[in-house]
Amino acid sequence: MLGLVMSEQKSPSQVRLILAQFLFANGVDIEGLYKALGAELADCDAEAVSHMAGIIDGVTLATSKIKSHGIDNWARS
C-alpha cells in the first residue's frame, strides 16, 4: 500500500492512512469500525479520528470528481 515493508515501524499517522484506505475501499465508515470493535467514538483520540475522517472525506470527494469530470480534469472543477 504505501510502499512500506512489513518489518518497517509505521508511525501512527501512517497506520491511520493505511486503515482509512482500507475502510474506504471496503465501504466501512469510522463509526462502523469503532462499533465493531466495541469502542465509543467519543472516547477515542479526537485528533486521530479527525485525521482518518479527513482522509476518507478527501478520497470520497476526489472519487466523485473523477467520476464526474474524468481523471484528467477532476482537480480543475
C-alpha positions as CSV (number, residue, x, y, z in Angstrom):
1,M,0.0,0.0,0.0
2,L,2.3,2.9,0.7
3,G,5.4,1.0,-0.4
4,L,6.3,0.1,3.2
5,V,8.0,-3.1,4.0
6,M,6.2,-5.1,6.7
7,S,9.2,-5.0,9.0
8,E,9.3,-1.2,9.0
9,Q,7.9,0.5,12.0
10,K,4.9,2.6,10.9
11,S,4.1,5.9,12.6
12,P,0.6,6.4,14.0
13,S,-0.1,8.7,11.0
14,Q,0.9,6.1,8.5
15,V,-1.2,3.4,10.3
16,R,-4.2,5.8,10.2
17,L,-3.7,6.4,6.5
18,I,-3.5,2.7,5.7
19,L,-6.5,2.0,7.8
20,A,-8.5,4.8,6.2
21,Q,-7.6,3.5,2.7
22,F,-8.8,0.0,3.8
23,L,-12.0,1.4,5.2
24,F,-12.8,3.5,2.1
25,A,-12.0,0.6,-0.2
26,N,-14.4,-1.7,1.7
27,G,-17.2,0.9,2.3
28,V,-16.8,0.9,6.1
29,D,-17.2,4.3,7.9
30,I,-15.2,5.1,11.0
31,E,-18.2,4.8,13.3
32,G,-18.8,1.3,11.9
33,L,-15.2,0.4,12.7
34,Y,-15.4,1.6,16.3
35,K,-18.8,-0.1,16.8
36,A,-17.4,-3.4,15.5
37,L,-14.5,-3.0,18.0
38,G,-16.9,-2.2,20.8
39,A,-15.3,1.2,21.3
40,E,-17.1,4.5,21.8
41,L,-16.1,7.1,19.2
42,A,-16.4,9.9,21.8
43,D,-13.8,8.2,24.0
44,C,-11.2,8.0,21.2
45,D,-8.4,10.4,20.4
46,A,-10.2,13.3,18.6
47,E,-7.1,14.2,16.5
48,A,-6.7,10.6,15.2
49,V,-10.3,10.2,14.4
50,S,-10.4,13.6,12.7
51,H,-7.3,12.7,10.6
52,M,-8.9,9.4,9.4
53,A,-12.2,11.2,8.7
54,G,-10.3,13.9,6.7
55,I,-8.5,11.2,4.6
56,I,-11.8,9.4,3.8
57,D,-13.6,12.7,3.0
58,G,-10.8,13.7,0.6
59,V,-10.8,10.3,-1.1
60,T,-14.6,10.4,-1.4
61,L,-14.5,13.9,-2.9
62,A,-11.7,13.0,-5.4
63,T,-13.5,9.8,-6.4
64,S,-16.7,11.7,-7.0
65,K,-15.0,14.4,-9.1
66,I,-13.1,11.8,-11.1
67,K,-16.3,10.0,-11.9
68,S,-17.9,13.3,-13.0
69,H,-15.1,15.0,-14.8
70,G,-12.6,12.3,-15.7
71,I,-9.1,11.6,-14.5
72,D,-7.5,14.5,-16.4
73,N,-9.9,17.3,-15.3
74,W,-11.1,16.3,-11.8
75,A,-8.9,18.7,-9.9
76,R,-10.0,21.7,-12.0
77,S,-13.6,21.5,-11.0
